Every structure is written in C-alpha cells, then in structure tokens.
Amino acid sequence: MKKRSEVYDLYWYFAYERQNIFWKKIRGEYFPWTDDTILQEYKFCNSYRVNDRVSQYLLNHVIYNGVSYSDEDMIFRIILFKIFNKEETWELLVDHFHDVTLQSFNVKEYSLVLSYARGSGQSIYNDAYISCANKAYGYDNKHDNHLALLYQMFVVDKLGEKIAKCKTMKEAFFLLKSYPLIGDFMAYQLVTDINYSDVVNWSEDEFTVAGPGAVRGIKKCFLDREGMSNEEIIYYMYKHQDEEFKRLHLPFKRIGNRPLQLIDCQNIFCELDKYARVALPDLKSNRVKIKKKYNPKKAKINYVYPPKWNIHL
C-alpha cells in the first residue's frame, strides 16, 4: 500500500483526539475540551460508535430499558427504531401505544400517528444518514413504505425468528439486504445494533461494510491500495491500531479493554473525510463542506454498554 502519510496519520490523530474529548466530558470538564479548532467548531461522531448519542439512546430506551422482551420483539424494536433513527419518533410511538412490540404493531394506526406528527411540522427521521425513500410498497409517504416493510419482515416473513438463528453477522446482513429499502450500509448498521442486544452474540471482527463516507476517507488516505478492497483496508486499520497509536505517541484510552472495532474504524474514515474538508481542502471529493456545526446538548448521557462487553466507566 502507498499511503498519503499526512492523511493516514491524521486518521489516528482524529481517533485519539475525539476519544480524549469523550473522556473529558465524562470527567465533567467544560467546553472546548480540545485545542483543535475544527473539533471545537464542527460536529463529529465519537471514535467508538457506541458512544454516540443515538446509540446510547438505543441501548438505554430500546434494548436495556428494564423490560423483558421476546427475541422477535427485541429485533423488531431495534429495526423500527433504527429505520427512523430519531429519539422523538420512538417516544411518540411509545406514548401512543404504551410500548413498541409486535403485538402493538398496527400499520394503519402507526401510520396515523406518524402522519399527524409530519403534518404538525415534526421531523420523524434523523438526517444523520438518509434511509432509502423509494416507493417500494407503492405509497407516496416514505414512512408508509417503511411500515409496510416492517410488516413484510416481521408479520409475513417472521424475520425476527430467522435473525435470532443466524450464526454470524454476515448471514444476518444478507437476510436484511434482501429486502427493499435496505441497502448495504443500512443492513450493516442494523446488524451492528442487533448485536448490541443479548439475542445474538456475533463476532465483530469478521465482517464489515464500507459506507459512502468511509470510501471517501479511504480514497483520501491511500494513494495506491495495491488491489485491497475498502473492507480489507478497514480490517488493516483494525489490526494495526495499537502499533500506529504507539508510533505516533498517542496514548489512546479505550473504553474498558475494548479496542476500536471494525464498525468504529469504518466510521472514523467517514469522520476523517469530513475533517479533511477543512484541514486539507486541497484533497477534493464530491463534498467540500462540513454541514453541521457543534451544538452542545444540555441533556447528559447515562453511558451503558451491552453486559456481554463487561465495560464499566
């Protein structure tokens, strides 16, 4: 491989410095948490995907909320939440139906609630990533197509039972990808979130998918990959993280004893692409600006992790 050294080293610097910001927040220190003006001004995801606000909401309110669910209900809850990926939408459904389970799931009633929210000016989707919006099931409204998708998955095809029996993340990925409105990136996000639950316990280091942002970051990072795929590059970063942090004298502090996983290394490439738009503007891509400025949230996060990880901050 022929690396663009400045950008390759920036990958590790970003992972280190963004993780430092996380730990300073945990300790109760005050903004700006870093001398890096780009990290001060713009919004970036955490080095560990699981520490991002939406992932923590998923863990606290969807998966480990103190209620016991069947495997099928748990998978249904996770996929429904992630399709909209928005806390307010989840809370809207919980308020109306008391809980979100397959027993409470009624396409027409869910549609009425979501349609009323949209009509009142409420955004029901998170814009962090754009879920597919074609009329796969013939409806004009995006959410109606997604509700029809959920009905097909869980009521008709009993997908929850099938996923619970999957032996690997890759097997579940291809099951999800076989459905309309679920592309490679979305299917990978979904299997990652399902693996946060105790329904399955798939290995995290055997499978990854490079999203569009990661592909842009990889292109900026390497001049010649010598035939390696995007996924092989991500795996390379995963395998070499300790030696690269050591080489650059960056004392990266993990959460627990958990190294950055493949999903994290994939995400960091996406964040690197964003960071480089400001730090190294001469590296051209189809996106030249960072859309979101950093806006501190007042609500504190109660950080929790899947019990099987055995992590306690």
Sequence and secondary structure as in RCSB ss.txt:
>XXXX:A:sequence
MKKRSEVYDLYWYFAYERQNIFWKKIRGEYFPWTDDTILQEYKFCNSYRVNDRVSQYLLNHVIYNGVSYSDEDMI
FRIILFKIFNKEETWELLVDHFHDVTLQSFNVKEYSLVLSYARGSGQSIYNDAYISCANKAYGYDNKHDNHLALL
YQMFVVDKLGEKIAKCKTMKEAFFLLKSYPLIGDFMAYQLVTDINYSDVVNWSEDEFTVAGPGAVRGIKKCFLDR
EGMSNEEIIYYMYKHQDEEFKRLHLPFKRIGNRPLQLIDCQNIFCELDKYARVALPDLKSNRVKIKKKYNPKKAK
INYVYPPKWNIHL
>XXXX:A:secstr
 EE HHHHHHHHHHHHHHHHHHHHHHTT  TT  S HHHHHB    SSGGGSHHHHHIIIIIISSS    HHHHH
HHHHHHHHHT HHHHHHHHHHHSS STTT  HHHHHHHHHHHHHTT   S SSS    S TTS SSHHHHHHHHH
IIIIIIS HHHHHHT SSHHHHHHHHHTSTT  HHHHHHHHHHHTTSSS    SSS     HHHHHHHHHHEEE 
TT  HHHHHHHHHHHHHHHHHHTT     BTTB   HHHHHHHHHHHHHHHHHH TTS  S  S   B    SS 
      GGG    
